[in-house]
Amino acid sequence: MIENHDFEKPILELEKKIEELKKFSSEKDVDLSAEISNLEKKLKSLKKGIYSNLSPWQKIQIARHPKRPTTLDYINLIMKDFILLCGDRLFGEDKAVVSGLATFEGRKIIVIGHQKGRDTKENIARSFGCANPEGYRKAMRLMHLGERFSLPILCLIDTPGAYPGVGAEERGQALAIAENIRDMFDIKIPIVVVIIGEGGSGGALGIGIGDKVLIMENAYYSVISPEGCAAILWKDAAARKEAAKVLKLTAPDLLNLGIIDEIIPEPEGGAHRNYDLAAKNLKEAVSKNLGELSSFKMDDLLKARYEKFRKMGVFKE
């Protein structure tokens, strides 16, 4: 297993070499099929060896991949008729959270999710997916809209944490998140939550209370980032790999601890390598869980939602 930051580098180099051979073979009309076949077999074996033995820190790198599918990518791939709804009706619009109405599997739903950018300019505009108070208040406004019209809610989490700026604190960042956590327990409509990339701290929890909480295979969910944990416990951000290990933030760890309900498989190497397959797997999981939740009586649904979160953790006197 490759432990350094560039653990995918050997794969990328081999893929590049295969493409060069294919191009050379085509342009020069030379039969290199045997060589290409051997390299493809080597590539397959290399991928299997690396991706089946990823460390927690390496999974975090995949979750943070700049080309990883975002909320808007999944909306475009598995939903129709998306109508973007903006603003919290109190302060303004937060581009770090996208929300609106969409058609999923023939039925209208409310979809809410963190949104990162594809380049530096867009990331700055979207605060790198770190929501401000108005983003969480907008999310709650949309949830109440869904409740009013009996529309199921799908929340897609992908944030390193809530925005830490002075303005966000002045506008009540902690209060906005706390109110969302409180109010989501009482929303009288099925809620499915999926961590599609990063699930950091209260920034994730602000839209993270649901009847079912799912996670993509290479996503993570944690009370703090590995870098933040390392800086506090080891006084050294370079200890992030060790922090990632002890935080138990990977999908298998979270399933074992009862924090999440289901792991959604990703294409080999991560969701960024095959958008269509990643979206297909997400769609199937969300469809299955929404179908199961639709059979619950509302009182039973709310009771189960409450008990789901109350039983998390270990309590000692």
C-alpha positions, 0 to 999 in steps of 0.5 A: 500500500502506498502511504504518501500523498501521491498514492494514485500517481502510479495508476495515473502514470500507467493510464497515461502510458496505455493511452500513449501506446493506443495513440501511437498504435493508431497513428502509426498503424502498428499492432501493439495490442499485446503490450497494451493488454499486458499493461491493462492487466497490470493496471487492473492489478495495481488498482485492486492492490491500492484501492482495497487497502486505503488508509483513512487518510487516503480515503479523505484524499479521495473524498476531497478530490477536486473532480469528485461529483458535487450536489449539482452533479448528482441532481443533474444525473438522477433528477429532473425538472430541478427548480433552484430556490434561493434565499433565507428571507432573513439575510440573503443567499448562500451559494455554499448550499443549493436547494430546490424542487426536483423530480426523483423517480417520478415524484417531487422531492425537496433536495438540499446540499452543500456545493463546492466549486470546480475552480478557485473562483467558484470555490471562493464564491461558494466558500468551499462548501462551507455554509453561512447561517443563511445557508442553514436557514434557507435549508430549514425554509425548504424543509418546512416547504416540503413538510407543507406539501408532503414532499420527501427531503433529500440532503446531500452533505459535502462540507469540511465544516460551517463557515468560520468567518466573523460575519457568520458568527455575528449572524448566529452561526451556532444558533442556526445550526442548533435550530436546524438540528432541533427542528429536523427532529420534528419535520413531519416528512421522510428525510434521507441524508447522504454524505457524498464527500466531506462530512465535517462537524456542525457544518454537516449536522446542520442538514444531517438529521434524517430517518436514514443516514447513508454515506458514499464508500470513500466519504467521511463523517467526523466531529472535526477535521484530521488537521484540526484534531492533530493541531489540538491533540498533537500540537502538530497538523502534520499528525493528520494521518494518525488523527484520521485513524483514531477519529474512526471517520471512514464509512466502515467505522461509522457503520460499525458504530451505528452512526450511519445506516448504509454504505453506498458503493463507489466506482473503483478509485472513487466517484470522480472516476465514473460519475454515471456509476456513482450516480446510479448507486446513489439513486438506487440507495435513495430510492430504496430508503425513501420507499421503505420510509413511505410505509411508516406512520408519521408518529412512528417515523418521528419516534424512530428518528428521535430514538435513532440519534438518542442511542448513539454513543456510550454513556457511563455514570 
